[in-house]
Every structure is written in C-alpha cells, then in structure tokens.
Amino acid sequence: MNSVPKPPPKSPPKSLITPATFAATEYDIIVGGGGPGGAAVATLIAQQGYRTLLIERSSEPAFKIGESLMPATYWIFDRLGVLDQMKASHFAKKYSVQFFSSDGKASTPFYFRDHDDHESSQTWQVLRSEFDQMLLDNAEAQGVEVQRGVTLKDVLFEGDRAVGARVSRSVGDSIDLASRVFVDATGQRAFLAGKLGLLEIEPRLKHASFFAHFKGGFRDQGVDEGATLIFHTDGRKSWFWSIPLPDDTVSIGVVGDIGHLILGRSRDPQKVFEEELAHCPALAARLEDAEQAMPMRATRDFSYRSSQGAGNGWVLVGDAGGFIDPVYSTGVFLALKSGEMAADAICAGLETGDLSEQSLGSFLARYRDGVDAMSQLVYAFYNPSFSFARFLARHPDCRGELVDMLVGNVYRKPLARIRAALAEEAAPALQPAKAGVSTAIDQIPL
Ligand SMILES: Cc1cc2nc3c(=O)[nH]c(=O)nc-3n(C[C@H](O)[C@H](O)[C@H](O)COP(=O)(O)OP(=O)(O)OC[C@H]3O[C@@H](n4cnc5c(N)ncnc54)[C@H](O)[C@@H]3O)c2cc1C
C-alpha cells in the first residue's frame, strides 16, 4: 500500500514582532488603545518629555461609533494642540441639541452659545476613523511612539504592581515591554478591569443599540444643520439619534432596553431597526429619501464601570474605566477628560517617584463626581415620567445649568442647583433591574 506523502514540515511562522519593532524595550508609559482616551493621555505625557509608547490593535483607521462631541472637548483640544485642525476640518459644526417627544413634538433647541457666547460653545460631529487618526498623528508629532497593528496581550505584574505589557502582532508572536506606568485605554474591551475582575454592569442601563450611516434625507439648514437630534419612539420604549456627518451622510442609531430590543425579537438587527423606525414617524419622514450606506451594526451591555480606576503602576482611561450611555454624547469627552486628568496625575507621580495607587488615582474622586453628575441626567432621561419641558417648568432657574450639563461643563461649574433638583424628582422613580433577568438576557447573542 502506498502511503500518502507527508507534507513538507511547516517552517515556523516568521516573527513579525521583535525588539527592533520598537524604539525601546523600556518605557516610562505604555498606553494600550489608540482611541481619544489613549491618544490624549499619551500626548500630554509625551509633552512633558517622558518616553511614551501607544499600541493600537487596528492596523488601519476604521469605522467607530461615537461621532457627536460635547462642546467641553474644546479645552482639551486646546491643550492637545489640535484646535486649529478641528476648526479647519470638514466635520459638521454642532451648535445645539434638540429633543423630540414620543408624539413627534420638537423641543426648542438647546443652543450652547445662549448660555455662554464663547467660541467653545460650538463643537463638531466627527467621522471617527478620521478623528481618531488625527489625534494619533498629533500624538506622534508630539513625541509618542505610535504602533498600529499591535495588540495588548497581557499586562505584566510583579506582585500587585504593573511593570509592563505583553504585546503581539500575530498569533503566537509576542514580546514583553517594561514600563513604569501602564495605562489601559482599550475602550469597551476594558482589558485590565476585565482581567482583574473589576467590571460592574450598570443594572439600570441594560441597553442595546442598532446603528448605521445613511446618505441623503432631510437636513436642517443654517445654524441647525449640525445639530444632534434625539427622538423618542411612540410608547417611549426606545429612542433614536440623528447625527449629521460630512458628504450628506447621517448617523442614525436606536437605543433601548435589551428586554425590549432583543428579547423575543428578530435576530436580524436590520429588521429590529426598521420596526423601531416605524414607531418614530418624525425621524422616518426625514429619512424617506435616504439610502442606507453600510450594513446595520449592533452592540449591547455598554454601560458599566470599573470598581477601581487605578492601582500601583496602572491607570484606566476612557471606556476602559467605564461608560454611562450614549444619550448626551458624553463618551468621547469623558475619554479625553479622564486622559487629561490621568496624564497630570501620572506626570506628578513620575516627577516624585510615587507611582502608588493613591498617587496615580488622585484624580479619580473629581473625575467620578463629573461622571455622577452626567449619570443623574441620564437616569432622568430614562425615567418615563420625566420630560425636559416639565422639569424646566418646575425649575426654571435650572435652565442655565442644564445647558451647562449638555455642554459638558461638569468640571468647570458646581451645578449644585440642577443636581439637587434632579436628585429630588428623577432618581426616586428609578427601579433597579429585576434580579435574575440579566442572566437570561446575557445568553442571547446579538
Ligand atoms: C451606541 C453608542 C453610541 C455612542 N455615541 C456616542 C456619541 O455620539 N458621542 C460620544 O462622545 N460618544 C459616544 N459613544 C461612546 C464613545 O464611542 C466612547 O465613549 C469613546 O469612543 C471612548 O473612547 P476611548 O478612547 O475610551 O475608547 P475607544 O474609542 O473605543 O478606543 C479604544 C481603542 O483601543 C483599541 N483596543 C482595544 N483592545 C485592544 C488591545 N487588546 N490592544 C490594543 N488596542 C486595543 C481599539 O481598537 C480602540 O481603537 C457611543 C457609544 C455607544 C455604545
């Protein structure tokens, strides 16, 4: 019997990652993740002359959700040195946000400049592939070693102290790099909080979202052209965003309870999206002549926080430390802001040699207070008995502070009045998710 000829022995895969891939094997800082949070923290630390490496797993700029900015990003763009690039960009200028009730009635737009007539009251709606790349290019120009196509595989510890990262470019190919501080900025992947078992899902915001880009459709003109529009569906079981982007493109997404959007519904995100759109005539009318420009995408369980934001030799930045909810477009702002605050704490620690949890996490109480303020407004939005009109009728003196929150001024102003008013009337109506429901829902794949 003839035996089947043996295939020639496979040569071991060519190593794609070697010490020569990197400028060094020891860094002051290694940042995992090249979104806005990672780019901000890396840039501000490199500005102080520290040896900074940023690794980003995607080798090319790619589609990402999170396109509407808050005006308070202005001050961080200024520190990063990208304000002029933002001003010269083709991104739509956003002056306001407007809400539509479940019967299609439009609120008066909340114009940011009505409260503070400064150029920082205008912000942008961005294409994330371009925006993230711009921030990475800027980081590189300011001294950060940016390595695309490199994946964080592990954070290295000696005892409870982070001492570096294991990184790779292809399967089975890795290298260990040392750092004095490791910053996790891996977004919703939340690498380190996941590894250390620190993630806590927000039980009151167990949501899913379906979204895509569309071309054409009705577009407001003038000062309203770049506005974010938020539409409740009839019955208020879900809501849509509409975010105008360059080239007559608009980002449309629906958000709702996992129990409503997924349980007992079609497994086809496109079908669920269309069913929800049928419950939102005000938006459907605007999209009548629009064409969908990409396949429908889906995500779920995006609201969580890490119970610890820093440790000995490590810090979490942006979504890697938590995310509230998309409704007020807080994500990119909070990623940039936590990156800024973390950078200041890390530079102070590098200066004194104190890289303990206490030192690196010295910004967290203030940072979390701002997150808590925004969370109050998010909880109010999902309270079925809450409406902005009724709230402002009862608390007319809160209008200015409400605009401040929509601007993202949670670190610039105390906002005591509106926080007390929200605590008084929105929070008590909230019910935590029923015990046991989450496990059943978690088993349903999107
Ligand atoms: C449905 C929805 C709608 C949203 N809409 C808005 C909005 O309109 N406006 C807004 O401001 N925010 C919005 N957000 C939130 C926003 O997308 C995020 O908060 C923001 O992108 C966080 O920035 P980041 O830098 O922390 O993380 P990201 O932008 O997610 O960046 C993390 C980076 O880490 C990289 N990475 C992950 N794992 C690894 C690894 N192992 N190794 C190396 N790299 C890795 C990823 O490729 C990614 O580039 C929305 C979120 C959701 C869920």
The ligand as a Tripos MOL2 file, in Angstrom:
@<TRIPOS>MOLECULE
LIG
   53    58     1     0     0
SMALL
NO_CHARGES

@<TRIPOS>ATOM
      1 C1        -24.2610   53.0340   20.7770 C.3       1 LIG1
      2 C2        -23.2100   54.0400   21.1830 C.ar      1 LIG1
      3 C3        -23.2500   55.3400   20.6740 C.ar      1 LIG1
      4 C4        -22.2850   56.2800   21.0850 C.ar      1 LIG1
      5 N1        -22.3640   57.5690   20.6190 N.ar      1 LIG1
      6 C5        -21.5050   58.4890   21.1070 C.ar      1 LIG1
      7 C6        -21.5590   59.8490   20.6800 C.ar      1 LIG1
      8 O1        -22.3790   60.2350   19.8500 O.2       1 LIG1
      9 N2        -20.6490   60.7150   21.2020 N.ar      1 LIG1
     10 C7        -19.6960   60.3250   22.1040 C.ar      1 LIG1
     11 O2        -18.9110   61.1580   22.5660 O.2       1 LIG1
     12 N3        -19.5980   59.0580   22.4930 N.ar      1 LIG1
     13 C8        -20.4690   58.1350   22.0180 C.ar      1 LIG1
     14 N4        -20.3260   56.8260   22.3860 N.ar      1 LIG1
     15 C9        -19.2180   56.4640   23.2600 C.3       1 LIG1
     16 C10       -17.8640   56.5120   22.5590 C.3       1 LIG1
     17 O3        -17.8770   55.6760   21.4380 O.3       1 LIG1
     18 C11       -16.7750   56.0790   23.5300 C.3       1 LIG1
     19 O4        -17.0580   56.5470   24.8200 O.3       1 LIG1
     20 C12       -15.3930   56.5820   23.1250 C.3       1 LIG1
     21 O5        -15.0230   56.0720   21.8730 O.3       1 LIG1
     22 C13       -14.3820   56.1620   24.1870 C.3       1 LIG1
     23 O6        -13.0710   56.4570   23.7870 O.3       1 LIG1
     24 P1        -11.8840   55.5240   24.3110 P.3       1 LIG1
     25 O7        -10.6280   56.1260   23.8110 O.co2     1 LIG1
     26 O8        -12.0400   55.2590   25.7520 O.co2     1 LIG1
     27 O9        -12.1740   54.1110   23.6180 O.3       1 LIG1
     28 P2        -12.2310   53.7430   22.0820 P.3       1 LIG1
     29 O10       -12.5380   54.9130   21.2390 O.co2     1 LIG1
     30 O11       -13.1230   52.5690   21.9700 O.co2     1 LIG1
     31 O12       -10.7410   53.3150   21.7610 O.3       1 LIG1
     32 C14       -10.1960   52.1370   22.2870 C.3       1 LIG1
     33 C15        -9.1420   51.6360   21.3240 C.3       1 LIG1
     34 O13        -8.4740   50.5290   21.9110 O.3       1 LIG1
     35 C16        -8.1880   49.5940   20.8990 C.3       1 LIG1
     36 N5         -8.0060   48.2910   21.5360 N.ar      1 LIG1
     37 C17        -8.9290   47.5080   22.1260 C.ar      1 LIG1
     38 N6         -8.3620   46.3960   22.6100 N.ar      1 LIG1
     39 C18        -7.0330   46.4830   22.3210 C.ar      1 LIG1
     40 C19        -5.9200   45.6500   22.5920 C.ar      1 LIG1
     41 N7         -6.0380   44.4800   23.2340 N.pl3     1 LIG1
     42 N8         -4.6920   46.0510   22.1600 N.ar      1 LIG1
     43 C20        -4.5400   47.2360   21.5040 C.ar      1 LIG1
     44 N9         -5.5650   48.0670   21.2320 N.ar      1 LIG1
     45 C21        -6.8060   47.6980   21.6480 C.ar      1 LIG1
     46 C22        -9.4090   49.6540   19.9800 C.3       1 LIG1
     47 O14        -9.1030   49.1900   18.6860 O.3       1 LIG1
     48 C23        -9.7600   51.1360   20.0140 C.3       1 LIG1
     49 O15        -9.1980   51.8580   18.9420 O.3       1 LIG1
     50 C24       -21.2680   55.8870   21.9920 C.ar      1 LIG1
     51 C25       -21.2280   54.5780   22.4760 C.ar      1 LIG1
     52 C26       -22.1860   53.6670   22.0950 C.ar      1 LIG1
     53 C27       -22.1380   52.2660   22.6600 C.3       1 LIG1
@<TRIPOS>BOND
     1     1     2 1
     2     2     3 ar
     3     2    52 ar
     4     3     4 ar
     5     4     5 ar
     6     4    50 ar
     7     5     6 ar
     8     6     7 ar
     9     6    13 1
    10     7     8 2
    11     7     9 ar
    12     9    10 ar
    13    10    11 2
    14    10    12 ar
    15    12    13 ar
    16    13    14 ar
    17    14    15 1
    18    14    50 ar
    19    15    16 1
    20    16    17 1
    21    16    18 1
    22    18    19 1
    23    18    20 1
    24    20    21 1
    25    20    22 1
    26    22    23 1
    27    23    24 1
    28    24    25 2
    29    24    26 1
    30    24    27 1
    31    27    28 1
    32    28    29 2
    33    28    30 1
    34    28    31 1
    35    31    32 1
    36    32    33 1
    37    33    34 1
    38    33    48 1
    39    34    35 1
    40    35    36 1
    41    35    46 1
    42    36    37 ar
    43    36    45 ar
    44    37    38 ar
    45    38    39 ar
    46    39    40 ar
    47    39    45 ar
    48    40    41 1
    49    40    42 ar
    50    42    43 ar
    51    43    44 ar
    52    44    45 ar
    53    46    47 1
    54    46    48 1
    55    48    49 1
    56    50    51 ar
    57    51    52 ar
    58    52    53 1
@<TRIPOS>SUBSTRUCTURE
     1 LIG1         1 GROUP 0 **** ****
